[in-house]
Amino acid sequence: MGLLKKNPFGHYLFIKKWLIRIMGGLTHQRYQGFNDLQIEGSSIIKDLPDRNVLFVSNHQTYFADVVAMYHVFNASLSGRVDNIKNVGYLWDPKLNIYYVAAAETMKKGLLPKVLAYAGSVSIDRTWRADGKSVNRQVKMSDISNIGKALDDGWVITFPQGTTKPWKPIRKGTAFIIKKYKPIVVPIVIDGFRRSFDKKGIRIKKRNILQSMVIKEPLEIDYDNEEVESIIEKIEYAIEQHPTFLKVIPESEIKAHESLNEQRRYSSDYKAEKPPKKKDKKNEKES
């Protein structure tokens, strides 16, 4: 790889490789040490083509979700199945992995700018800006940039466009799927919201069970299937369809959350021992 070789967005691959190596080394313990990332289905990754693959996932933090996916994808491509042990897999990372992110998020601070260089396809959200609701036209340059990234490699997107659960899928994701016809791979994540702050930078709690389930690619009729049908498939695949809330009683959801909290290492959840009973003989003597 030449030192001056660039990707379609003008980023030097040599710099990108070292950013992934360094950032990967710094973040590895967040998923394999401070916390425990359990992975399922990563064997699917190594059988995917090198380009035109779209990963769709639910979203829990700004950055921790996508960083975990970089780890899992590269570990799988290096022959590891459902684990990210031994960070050596990042020595020769896949450099054509991209992720869709809000432009305003990627401009705030040095770290987001570094992460943006490592693979962000930044877009202007049509429904929200600076913490306020807006209603603006989709920028065709944003769509074409996602297409450019798909043409070069893999793209990760969070089609709900927010870290809040149970929000609807944005129609733009379905339009992109119909236009560029990528292989669509669903991912379901959990535990990141409890592990990290909203940005996914600061560790909020340690010894949290995190999970990532990578599912088989969706079957989509790109030419004849309606946008609404594609949206519904994605909602079910990433387990964010409204029926999941209807089927699962609120009490059960709370119990599930409680169970996840208790899945921390036993050192954090030692059973409280009952106070020792005073010896009656000693009690009388006193």
N, C-alpha and C positions, 0 to 999 in steps of 0.2 A: 504494500500500500504506500503510494507516494505521499510525502509530507504535505504536498500542496493539493491533494485530491479533496474535492468538496462534494457534499450531497446536493440535491436539487435546490435546497434553501440557502446555499452559499456558506454552509458551516464546514470548517475543515475537519475531516474525519480523524486526523491524528489528534487534534485537540479534543474532539468528542470522545474518542476512545479513552483518553486519560481522565477526562471528567467522569466517565462511567466507572472506571477502575477506582478512582479516588472516592467518589461518592458512594460507590458500592461497598468499599472497604469500611467506610465510616458508618454506614447504616446497617451492615449485616447483623450486628448483635440486636438490633431492634426487632428482628424476626427470628433469630436463632441465638437466644441468650437472655436478654431482658424479658422477651416474650417468646411464645412458642407458636410458630406458624405451621398449621397442619394443612397439607396440600393434598388434593384429590384430582386425578385426571390429567396430570401434567404430561403423561405419555402421549397425549394428543398433539402436543406442541411440536415434537420433532418430526411428525409426519406431515406438517403443513407446508405448502409451497413457500418459496422465499418472498413472494410479493402478493399484493392484493388480498390481504387478510385483515378483517376488521373484528376487533375484540370489543364486545359490548358488556358492560358491567354496572352493577349498582355502585354507589359512591358514598364514602363515609368520611374521608378527609381530603384536603386539597392535594397533598403530595405523597403521603405514606402509602396510599393504595397503589399508585402507579409505580413507585419505587419498588414495592414488593413484587409487582408483576415483572419488572426488569430482572429482578433476582430469579424468580421462578422460571421465566422464559429461557434465560441464559443457562441456568442449571440444567434444565431439561435438554437443551440443545447440546450440552456437554455430556449427556448420558445419565444424568441423575433422574430418578423417578420419584416424584412426590417428596423431594427433600432439597434443601439448599445448603447442606453441610459442605464445609471446605470451600471458602470463597474464591478459590483458584479458578473457578469457571468464568470469572470476570476478566481474566487476563486477555482473553480474545473474545470480547463481547460482540453480539450482533449489533451492527451499527445502523441498520435501517429499521429501527423500532421508533415509532412516533406516538405521541398522545395528544388528544385534542384538549385545549385548556382555554379559559377565558383570558383575553389579552390583558385586561386590567389587573388580573391576579398575577400574571407573569411579569409585570412591570414594577411591582411593589417590592423593592429591596434587592440586595445583591444575590441572595440565595435563589429566589425565583428566576432571576436572569441567568444564573448558572444552569439551573434545571431546564430552562427554556432552550439553552444552547444544546443541551444533551438530547433534545428530541421533541420539543413542544411545537405543535401546530396551533398557533394562537388565533382565536376568532373573537369577533365582537358579538356578545350575546344580544339577541333581539328582544329579550323579555326583561332584562335586568342590567342596571349599570350603577355603579357607586352606591350599592345598597338600596336603590329605588327601582320600582317597577317601571318599565318603559315598553313601548311598542314601536319597533322600527323594522325596516326592511332587512332581509338577509343580504349580506354582501356577497356577491357572486365570486369575489376574489377569495373569500373564506372557503366556499365550496370547492373552488378549483385547487386551493392549497391542500385540502384534504384528499382530493383526487390525485394530486401530485405525490403526496405521501404514500397513498395506496399503490400507485404505480411503481414507487421505489421500494416499498417494503410492507411492514405491518403497522397498523394504527390501532391504538387503544382509545375508546371513547366511552364516556359516561352519559348515556342518552337522556337521563333525567335532568341533566344540567344543574344539579344541586346535590349537596350532601345530605339533604333531608330525605328520609325514607318515604315510600308510597306516593311519590309525586309522579305525574304522568310522563310518558315518553315523548320527547320532542319530535315533531313530524319530520324535521330536517334529517334525522338519522335514517328514516325510511326512504326519503328522497335520494340520499347519498347511496344507499344500498341498491336502489333501482337504477340509478345512473351509472355507477361504477361496477356493479355486480361482484362484490368481493365475497370471499368465504366468510361467513359470520359466525364467530365463536363466542358463546355466552360464558360469562364468569360470574360467580356469586361469592361475595366476600362478607366476612363478619368479624367482629372483634376489634377492628381498627378504631372505631368511634370510642371504645372504652380504653384503648391503649394510649391514644394520642389526643392532643388538642385538635381543634377544628382544622388548623392548617396542616396537621400531620408532621410537625417539626418537633414540638416539645413532648417528651414522654410523660403522660398523665398518670398512668398506672403500669406497674411492672407485673410480670408473671400472668399475663392475660392470654387466654387461648384465642389465637387468631385463626381464621380458616379461609381457604381459597379453593373453590370447586370449579374446575374447568370442564365444561360440558361439550358434547359432540356438536359439530357445526349444524346450524339450522338448515332445514330444507326450505328453499325459497324459490318461487317461480318469478324470476326477476321481471319478465316481460308482461305477465298477465295478472300477477297478484296485486291487490289494492294496497295502498299505503296503510290503511286502517288494519288490514290483516297482518302486515309485517310488524306493525307496532304491537299488536296483541301477542304475536309470537315472542317478541322480545320481552314484553312484560312478564309473560309466563316463564320464559327461560331464565331471566335474572331474578325471578321470584318477587316481583314488584307489582303484579296484577292486583287490582282491588279485591278480587275474590279471596286472596290469601288472608286479608283482614276479616272478611265475612266468615270464612271457614274456621279461623282460629279465634276463639273467645279472648277477650281482653285479659281475663284472669290468667289464661294459659300463656299469653304473650309475656305478661309480667313474670310468670313462673319460669319461662324460658330465659328471660333476661337474668333472673336471679340465679338460675343454674349456671349460666355462662360466667357470672361473677364468681361462683364457687369453684370454677374449673381452674382457678389459680393454684399454684403449687401449695402443697399441704403446709408448708412453713408459714404461709400467710393466713391459713385457716386452721389453726390448731384448735382442737376442741377445748372449750373452757372446762377446766376441772372443777368439780364442786368443792366448796371449802371443806377442809378437814373437820370432822366432828371432834369436839373436845372429849378427851377421855373422862368419863364420869367419875372415875376414882380420883383423878387429878383435880377435877372440878370441886369435889367435896373437900379435899385436903386444902384447897385454896380458900 
